[in-house]
Amino acid sequence: MSYAPDTLELEVHDLEVQVLTGIYSEETHLPQPLRISLTVLLDAPAHYAPDTPLSASKNYLDLKHAATDALSTAGHFTLIEAVADHIADTLFLQDQRVRRVKVKIVKLAIAEAGEAIGITLVRHRR
């Protein structure tokens, strides 16, 4: 009998980030506020002992960096789907243990009554 490998999901939710994104002329010259949430699936060791070092997991700040600082230097994204792809690519490059990245992006500027309008992209390591 074979067992599925153990995994760990790291989560960072509701980061509000200003990103250059958009199609229409009024959108393309100013950053737009996006709410970004990440769930990253990692390979996990068989057990986490009380003295397990951070290197056995992943620093949450790496996830935050991929959705904030790494975006600020990337230029303009026409689609928020491209923003999500850039975040996933950054996380895959950071760590070989990353198996899946789920990125949820809500466009805050187009909400009229507090609704959440956006996308969720799930990428698997290929």
C-alpha positions as CSV (number, residue, x, y, z in Angstrom):
1,M,0.0,0.0,0.0
2,S,1.4,3.4,-0.9
3,Y,0.7,6.6,1.0
4,A,0.4,10.1,-0.3
5,P,3.3,12.3,0.8
6,D,2.8,14.6,3.7
7,T,2.3,18.2,2.9
8,L,2.1,21.6,4.7
9,E,0.0,24.5,3.6
10,L,1.3,27.9,4.4
11,E,-1.2,30.8,4.2
12,V,-0.9,34.5,4.0
13,H,-4.3,36.3,3.5
14,D,-5.6,39.7,2.8
15,L,-2.5,41.6,1.9
16,E,-3.5,45.0,0.4
17,V,-1.0,45.8,-2.3
18,Q,-0.8,48.7,-4.8
19,V,-0.1,47.2,-8.3
20,L,0.2,48.7,-11.7
21,T,-2.4,46.7,-13.5
22,G,-5.3,47.4,-15.9
23,I,-6.5,47.6,-19.5
24,Y,-8.3,50.9,-19.7
25,S,-6.4,54.2,-20.0
26,E,-7.6,55.4,-16.6
27,E,-6.2,52.2,-15.0
28,T,-2.8,52.0,-16.7
29,H,-1.0,55.0,-15.2
30,L,-1.8,54.6,-11.5
31,P,-1.4,51.6,-9.2
32,Q,-4.6,49.8,-8.2
33,P,-5.4,48.4,-4.8
34,L,-5.5,44.6,-4.8
35,R,-6.2,42.2,-1.9
36,I,-4.0,39.2,-2.4
37,S,-4.2,35.9,-0.5
38,L,-1.8,33.0,-0.9
39,T,-1.9,29.3,0.0
40,V,1.3,27.5,-0.7
41,L,1.6,23.7,-0.6
42,L,5.0,22.4,0.5
43,D,6.5,19.0,0.9
44,A,6.6,18.3,4.6
45,P,8.9,16.1,6.7
46,A,7.5,13.1,8.5
47,H,7.4,14.9,11.8
48,Y,8.0,18.4,13.3
49,A,9.8,18.0,16.7
50,P,9.6,20.9,19.2
51,D,13.2,22.0,18.2
52,T,12.6,21.7,14.4
53,P,14.5,24.6,12.7
54,L,12.8,27.1,10.4
55,S,14.6,25.5,7.4
56,A,12.2,22.5,7.7
57,S,9.4,24.8,6.8
58,K,9.2,28.1,4.9
59,N,9.3,31.7,6.2
60,Y,5.9,33.4,5.9
61,L,7.8,36.5,5.0
62,D,8.9,34.8,1.7
63,L,5.2,34.5,0.8
64,K,4.6,38.2,1.7
65,H,7.6,39.3,-0.3
66,A,6.4,37.4,-3.5
67,A,3.1,39.3,-3.2
68,T,4.5,42.8,-2.4
69,D,8.1,43.7,-3.0
70,A,8.6,41.3,-5.9
71,L,5.6,42.8,-7.7
72,S,6.7,46.4,-7.2
73,T,9.7,45.9,-9.5
74,A,7.9,43.9,-12.2
75,G,6.3,46.8,-14.1
76,H,2.8,47.0,-15.5
77,F,0.5,43.9,-15.7
78,T,-2.4,44.1,-18.2
79,L,-4.3,41.3,-16.4
80,I,-4.5,40.4,-12.7
81,E,-4.0,36.8,-13.9
82,A,-0.5,37.9,-14.9
83,V,0.0,39.3,-11.3
84,A,-1.0,35.9,-9.9
85,D,1.4,34.1,-12.3
86,H,4.3,36.3,-11.3
87,I,3.6,35.5,-7.6
88,A,3.5,31.8,-8.4
89,D,6.7,31.9,-10.4
90,T,8.5,33.8,-7.7
91,L,7.5,31.2,-5.1
92,F,8.5,28.3,-7.3
93,L,11.9,29.8,-7.9
94,Q,12.4,30.5,-4.1
95,D,12.0,26.9,-3.0
96,Q,12.0,23.5,-4.7
97,R,9.7,22.1,-2.0
98,V,6.8,24.3,-3.2
99,R,4.3,21.9,-5.0
100,R,1.3,24.2,-5.5
101,V,0.6,27.9,-5.3
102,K,-3.0,29.3,-5.0
103,V,-3.3,33.0,-5.5
104,K,-6.6,34.8,-4.9
105,I,-6.7,38.5,-6.0
106,V,-9.6,40.8,-5.4
107,K,-9.8,44.2,-7.3
108,L,-10.8,46.6,-4.5
109,A,-11.3,49.6,-6.8
110,I,-14.2,48.1,-8.7
111,A,-16.3,47.0,-5.6
112,E,-19.4,49.1,-5.3
113,A,-21.0,47.6,-2.2
114,G,-18.2,45.6,-0.5
115,E,-18.4,42.7,-2.9
116,A,-15.2,40.8,-3.7
117,I,-14.5,40.7,-7.5
118,G,-11.5,38.9,-8.7
119,I,-9.8,35.7,-9.6
120,T,-8.2,32.6,-8.0
121,L,-5.3,31.0,-9.9
122,V,-3.9,27.6,-8.9
123,R,-0.5,26.6,-10.4
124,H,1.3,23.2,-9.8
125,R,5.0,22.7,-10.1
126,R,5.7,21.2,-13.5
